[in-house]
């Protein structure tokens, strides 16, 4: 474990924009430092200012390129930017692959850009509690905008990204996107859709199909209508329009009250995840108990519900 | 909720191969029927015989086609087959999209094939407890082989599939598979790799890259070396070889003891998931409590850890 840190000092330095202090705080969050609670308590009064933008889409649609182009655009507007890249990693190794982070190197030396990759560390729900904590650090560090990028569009990504203030869903022509998008439930969570690589064949068809599918859903009067943009992120084409669409959604969310509803939902999920995780740790604290129950269930001597009852009883829950 | 059922009768009919009894039992599992525990207890003595084969891979690699071809092969060998298609669904609608299930229709009238799609029903970890219960039903219903197919290769899919007795990872040429596979951690969980659509350009290169990446991992003496096959599932080419590789792995797992280790790990994860889910339900039972805490956290009046403590206290945990 890391040595004990002076948390108020770290938070104060992070708020002054010291990248190392920000990095240290996120590491404490990721590694479940014993000082995690102190970090959360010290940050609490300073969070809630950042606009959290989630980016998701299938592998190959250009998420990293788009994130990088958005960072450049926000920096040009003088904003402090945080980037959280959430990588589903192996359940066994716990390591995140940072290959495509290389594209972000152009921003690595900018003191007003904080970039961090997070792995899921091997259990379902891991990201559900660590991602919000890392967002809290970046928010407290004075970021105006935080871009959260996920690899893939699985259920866990959808849940991690679904609570961003604005969710941008990226697609690319000719990937059978329509049905895949629907499968992963991203049609319902997208606030802004962008068809990237729009210089390729089929971009218009993908945009059209998408508009059609979005149009199928019922919307109440005054509800947000997700725009469908086209862009070529690698050349910076359409990025200004994407930034404008994100800003328009941000203002709509504030005005309509929908933004507060979403932030409270995000807080509720965060609280629930922290509470459940605390209980989970208590339940698996003694591997011998769980191991013995598992052997009984695998041998057919006991059903898993009875075993779960015994696990709860053993944990005093 | 569904009407109360005669569980022992249902289980007995399922064991006789009545598709409607099997379907009813899985529905009870999916809908968290109050009789769930009775179902589990009644099934317990009858499970543990089926060989559970997980299939995973990125969208578009041909999972449904391969599953269908495997079903045909196992049926030709006289085996009873279960298919569980796990669809990550929207966190909001809770519905599973069954579009590509249509390809399975050719087996729909075969009384010795049970096919079921499962959605994740809107919360992280939902599949972690419902999938094993559904497997238990199919196992108890006398299936010799159960094919579990996931959409996508996100963290949740990896965890759901990672505890199958044999994990088959499908890839296709030219999808940037190598790096994507590594990202999702499927290199570590694959027992058999199959490059589908091997009549396309790049199949040899994909197989080669895969063999190289697999070779990079250290393996102990006597450890299983995952084979890399090539096939064209849509034409049935290579399916016999895939069945043979799965069988070889099954026998190795029994002989080496690795199979029991994995089944006990699966049981442990199942027990943990059931226990955690029981606690989670208790914690969110009163939405007003969580809602009030969430409003405080969103307003910056409280940090999420304090709120989680209060949630646990309110739930008597």
Interface residues (C-beta under 8 A of the other chain):
Chain A: X36 X37 X40 X41 X43 X44 X45 X47 X48 X58 X59 X60 X87 X88 X89 X90 X91 X92 X93 X97 X99 X100 X120 X123 X124 X125 X127 X128 X132 X133 X136 X151 X152 X153 X154 X155 X156 X157 X158 X159 X162 X175 X176 X179 X180 X182 X183 X184 X185 X187 X188 X189 X260 X263 X264 X265 X266 X267 X268 X270 X271 X272 X273 X274 X275 X276 X278 X279 X280 X283 X284 X290 X291 X293 X294 X295 X297 X298 X299 X300 X302 X303 X304 X305 X306 X307 X308 X309 X311 X312 X315 X317
Chain B: X36 X37 X40 X41 X43 X44 X45 X47 X48 X58 X59 X60 X87 X88 X89 X90 X91 X92 X93 X97 X99 X100 X120 X123 X124 X125 X127 X128 X132 X133 X136 X151 X152 X153 X154 X155 X156 X157 X158 X159 X162 X175 X176 X179 X180 X182 X183 X184 X185 X187 X188 X189 X260 X263 X264 X265 X266 X267 X268 X270 X271 X272 X273 X274 X275 X276 X278 X279 X280 X283 X284 X290 X291 X293 X294 X295 X297 X298 X299 X300 X302 X303 X304 X305 X306 X307 X308 X309 X311 X312 X315 X317
